[in-house]
Amino acid sequence: PSQRRISSPTSLSLSTTQIMSSKHQKGPDLKRFMDKKLKLSLNGNRKVTGQLRGYDAFLNVVLEDAVTETTGGATENIGTIVIRGNSIIQFESVDRIYTS
């Protein structure tokens, strides 16, 4: 019988060796984060939370139902957005990630 590991909320630092798959895939391997709620730390001390809907080889990501944290801790709903990969410093999974 196959077993599934349950990991706690995950933080992903963006070094190339961690995000590249060993199956000759070009770009990041974020399949396990698809449709999960993520908190992204961006340059300029910005933070955005939303559901991951897509990504590409440059780590550009599409977030749905995105919320940004403004100075003072207030939040602002910004809907569906595209974030350029080179502005992303860190991914943090808000939802539990199941790995096989």
N, C-alpha and C positions, 0 to 999 in steps of 0.2 A: 504494500500500500504506500502511496506517495504521501509525504508529509509536507505541510506548508508551515513555514516559519512566519511568525508575526513579529515585525520589528516595531519599535517605538517610533514616534515622530522623528523623521529623519532630516538631518541637515547635510547639505551637499556643497562642499567647497569646490570651486570650479578649476581644477587642474586638469590638463589634457589627459593625463594618464588615468585619472579616475573615470572620466566620462566616455572614453573611447571603448567600444566593444571589441572583443578579440575576433569577431567574425568578419573582418575586412569591411566593416561598415564605415561610411564616411560621416563624420559629425558626431554629436552627442547621442547617447543612448538614454533617453528620458521616457521610454515607453511605460515603465512602471509608475511614473508620475502622472500619466495622462488621466484626465478627468478627476484629479485629486486637487484639493485645496492647497495652494502653496503660498508661502510668504517670501517675497523676493527683496533682498537688500540691493539697492542701486547706488551708483556713484552719486555724490552730492548729498549723502546722508538721507536718501529717500527710501521709503518702504512701501511696497504694494502687495496686497493680498488678493488672490483670485483663483479661479479654477482653470487649470492648464487645459487648453483645447488644441494646441498645436505648437510645433517647433520646427526648426530647420537646422541645416549643417552649421550655420553661423551662430547658433544658440539664440536666434530671434525667437521670441515666444508670443503666443496669443493667450491672453487671460480673459476669461468671461466673469461677469459679476465682480469686477475689480473694485477694490477700495484702497484709497491711499491714506496714509497717516500724515496729517499736517503737524506743524510745530504746535506744541502744547497738548498733543495727544488726541486732538479731534480727528475724526475720520470723514472722508468724502467719497461718495459712490461715483465711480467714473465709467462704469459699464464695461464693454468689451474693448480691449486695447491690445496693441502690438508693442512689445518692448524690444528694442534693439539689443542684441546679444552682448555687445561690448560695454554696455552700461550695467550689466548684471554682475554683482559681486558674489552673491550667495543665494542659493535656494534653500528653503526650509519647508519640509512637508508639515502641514497642519493636520492632515488626515493620516491615519495608520496605513502603512504600506505593507502589503502581503507579498512575500517572495517565495518562490518554490524551491 
